[in-house]
């Protein structure tokens, strides 16, 4: 898909997504067999629930049909959210990942896995988990030091599980 097609689709669809209280995170057009698939990824500060995704999907489908932006060939529209292990690219992504464990690839090489405690315009305050029984340490990471960042899935977050058990007791 050329940049101009991508920009045209974004210009066409972003106002609709925004009017639904969501952010347009990504647009991708792929050819699958004889069909094209338009994948649209949306999100919001509080997350996008199933009803919000369904509403925006209907609005996008109607707009695409009305404008013939995808041409005359058959296509499928898939609207979804970024998923559990989402990459963090924009400032708002880091804000949405507060208190989440994130794996950072650093621009100088190496990587750090840490929990985001705070986000400001320059960077992040992190808590780096301790290894082999050691205490967690604090670390400041500037956005300029980050090459890539991806949220990590946590199945057994000890401090959250302990708090829930204490509240139930």
Secondary structure, DSSP 8 states (H G I E B T S, - for coil): --HHHHHHHHHHHHHHHHHTT-EEEEEEEEEETTEEEEEEEEE-TT---HHHHHHHHHHHHHHHHHHTTT-SS-EEEEEE---TT-B--SHHHHHHTTT-EEEEEETTS-EEEEEEEEE-SSEEEEEE--STT---EEEEEEGGGEEEEEE---S--HHHHHHHHHHH-
